[in-house]
Amino acid sequence: MTERVGGGAVEVRLLGAVSVRIDGRLVELGGDRVRALLAVLALARGEAVSTPVLAERIWGDEPPANIGPSLHTLMTRLRRAIGADLVATGPAGYSLRLDAEQVDVHRFSRLLRTAVQTDDPTVEYDAVLAALALWGGRPFDGARSGWLDDSETPRLVEQYLAAVERRADLRVEDRHYGEVLALLRELTAANPLRESLWLRLLRLLARGGRTAEALELYESVRLSIADELGVDPGAELRALYAELLTGAPEEAEVLRPVVPRQLPADLPTFTGRRSALAFLDDVLAVGGSEQSAVIVAIDGTGGAGKTALAVHWAHHARTHFPDGQLYLNLRGYSAGGLIEPHDALQSLLLGLGVPNDEIPGALEARSALLRTLLAEKQVLLVLDNARNAAQVRPLLPGAGGFAIVTSRNQLRGLVAREGARRFSLGQMTSEESTELLARVVSGRPYDVAQLAGFAELCGRLPLALVVGAERASRSRSADITKQLADASDRLSALEIGDDDLSSVRAVLSWSYQALPSDAARLFRMLGVYPGAVFEPPAVAALAGLDEVEVDHLLDVLVEANLLEQASASSYQLHDLVRLYAAGLEEPSESQQALARLLDWLAQTAQAAKLARGGRLRFALLRKPLDGVRPLTFGSDAEALAWFRREWATLVAAVVHGAERGHHWLAATLASGLWDYIEQERSPTPAALNASEIAVRSARAINEPLLEAVLGNQLAVSYGLLGRIDDALAQFLSSLTLMEAVGDPSGISMLHSNLGMTYQRKGELETALQHLEQALEYSNEDRSYGAVLNNLARTLCELGRNEEAVENALAAVERHRRVNYHRGVAYALDTAGMAYRRAGDYEQAISCLVESARLCRELELGAAEVPTLIRLGEAYEAAGRYDEARAAWQQALTVADRQGPSQHYDRARILERLQTAPANDG
């Protein structure tokens, strides 16, 4: 190709969309008038075109008021687009410094002249084929010019159609009847009034012994021409019709069409996937329109069984496709590298019987030939393991076709542009998994429970199931789950020798390697995320990116089926994908990522605590790390919802952070979780373990204040679980630390908690001593109110009910003064208990009703249950039995909603409901 003056090969394309490529790069030309100017100059073959001629060919009968300046503007834009050195100005006008071979129209004309002038059929055919390969659609697309539309376009279209007809004639001479027949059907559909095409089609049908079909087609052509033009068909077509009616058709040897049967064998162990099979059956039953193809896109993570599903269904449905089934593995995700569309088309055309030397060279020509050969045939096309929509699009059939495409990519482009019907293949159900395992390990003495446990260890991923089961079938162990449960590297246990196709790790690696670098980085980082479900703000902190960028990268991972969307705003990794991601860890990268995440969780937990009415009793957090932007909350309910949603992650993060040496971050995060644990009043084993680890982390970095605060939290948890001696020991240890630090608020807190613990142990005088010391050290309303409330409960246990009421009401006042509504609810509950024991049932009822209302508003279910029990007792003592039963019934409802943590209170409620009088009478 000729080099431009400034360097770089230039190619101008006019057969289709007007465009210019320089060194293969598409140039932005601008508006439709600039494209028209380029086309007019390019058609001139380097000759100068005068200003009047340019004006007439660009604007026609509607020139601008000032042609000179307008043309100068267009010329400036053209020079800016393609380079000033390519546009010449001379006395005779303007021209392009291009060789004729740099313009596709001139190459097209030269090749057609070669075809006409040669006596060698092979040379003629090659020239015609090369010319047709240049055709990109309607000429001058995107250029606005009446001269181009009315003069040049019809001339070029006529040359194109004549070339197509000559190609058909040459193929008929070589007896490629099937190929030509399909081509002529396509061309007559696109050009219904071109009689020369109909002549060829009808003659070919007649030669193949299909005279009746030829006669029917003639009648439809005759009607179309009459409707459109108001005349009869031309003499040649009418003569052929007469010949069809009266004479014996010319016989010809018509080649039998190739019927491909390329489907791989079905898997004998294929099981389940009933919803996916039903989806495919429904698509087949509904079909498509006469103008469109049916495209089904099956996506899912590596090893999900997409190929097995497509092949199994294809075998089941093959009677609906009597003209054959084509199958091609596009290797979009494999060790061997993907198959380019150009090569894929060659494989498909060979499968349809097209000789290798007759397959066109250009991608567009190959694609068009495939559509032609599949036209009006019932052929199923299975395109397996596609990388993306761009790889698949040239391989799709035309109108009336049916194709199944499988990919780890969601192929959103096919859904949007080609109207593909997508089915996302996820994990197998538990039932399907055990059924598949039972088939693979047939004859081994495994029960359903063992198979179900094994399936969960495999993440119910079909590839993992069959590979793991194959290994298990060779094991002597009677427990099928033992190998996987004991494996330190579960992914290594899910592979067979050096067979990459039977290795979960290898299969997932091909998906990972196809990711852009920024998405791959995020995927690695997700391997250290401690929770099962995550939301974009947390991931943004993990990656050190803003949420907009993270949203995009998460979407890339979802599209690649390496990530699942758990809800509209959250994501999750399949268990085995998580293990694979964790194995990709780059230590420095992951340590920094985990540090940002821990800090984000701690900062956000603090914000949630403050939104819920909490206070910063101890200043433990530091300035957020770079890239950490914690959430803010507009209400108590919003903050509480976040705690509940993220609780499992928060607890796991404390443990994970400590294990990775982030002791400060893990410990401070644990300190921010206390308000929620206290509210729930029933620490889970995981939460208790995290609290114990957090205390050790604070000790490891010699932070006595932090250790004392965390030790206090741990001791309260022990107390809530009934481990009173452990609680006392931890409280006393933390008090020693706090006294060494010299923090009055902390000392008050620990004395108060020691008082309540001794009260529970029955050592009431010792309890009073600690509570009195707590009051001495208390220095603000909220903590003072909490100590007063604890003191009131202890006095109540001593039978000093009037003092108890006095202290409880004082606590209420203190908490109301600082708008600490949770404290108000707790103190009113104590006041109600004290009033009932003092015999003032109406005051007790009043306090307890208000306490229960506040608990309900603040979603303090764990506190609401005992308050409602006491309310029922107060009603019962007042002789209001119906109201007592109603209160206990409400307590039972709340306890059931809270779950197993309320088993003790639930037993108390049921006992009272069984023994209470039936009614007030």
Secondary structure, DSSP 8 states (H G I E B T S, - for coil): --B-TTSSBEEEE-SSB-EEEETTEE----SHHHHHHHHHHHHTTT--B-HHHHHHHHHTT---S-HHHHHHHHHHHHHHHH-GGGEEEETTEEEE---GGGBHHHHHHHHHHHHHH---HHHHHHHHHHHHHT--SSTTBT---HHIIIIIHHHHHHHHHHHHHHHHHHHHHTT-HHHHHHHHHHHHHH-TT-HHHHHHHHHHHHHTT-HHHHHHHHHHHHHHHHHHHSS---HHHHHHHHHHHHS-------------B------TT----HHHHHHHHHHHHH---TTS-EEEEEE-STTS-HHHHHHHHHHHHGGG-TT-EEEEE--SSSTT----HHHHHHHHHHHTT--GGGS-SSHHHHHHHHHHHHTT---EEEEEEE--HHHHGGG---TT-EEEEEESS--HHHHHHS--EEEE-----HHHHHHHHHHHTTTS---HHHHHHHHHHTTT-HHHHHHHHHHHHT---S-TTHHHHH-SSTTGGG--TT-GGG-HHHHHHHHHHTS-HHHHHHHHHHTT--SSEE-HHHHHHHHT--HHHHHHHHHHHHHTTSSEEEETTEEE--HHHHHHHHHT--HHHHHHHHHHHHHHHHHHHHHHHHHTT---SS----S--TT------SSHHHHHHHHHHHHHHHHHHHHHHHHTT-HHHHHHHHHTTHHHHHHHT---HHHHHHHHHHHHHHHHTT-HHHHHHHHHHHHHHHHHTT-HHHHHHHHHHHHHHHHHHT-HHHHHHHHHHHHHHHHHHT-HHHHHHHHHHHHHH--SHHHHHHHHHHHHHHHHHTT-HHHHHHHHHHHHHHHHHTT-HHHHHHHHHHHHHHHHHHT-HHHHHHHHHHHHHHHHHTT-HHHHHHHHHHHHHHHHHTT-HHHHHHHHHHHHHHHHHH-GGGHHHHHHHHHHHHHS-SS--
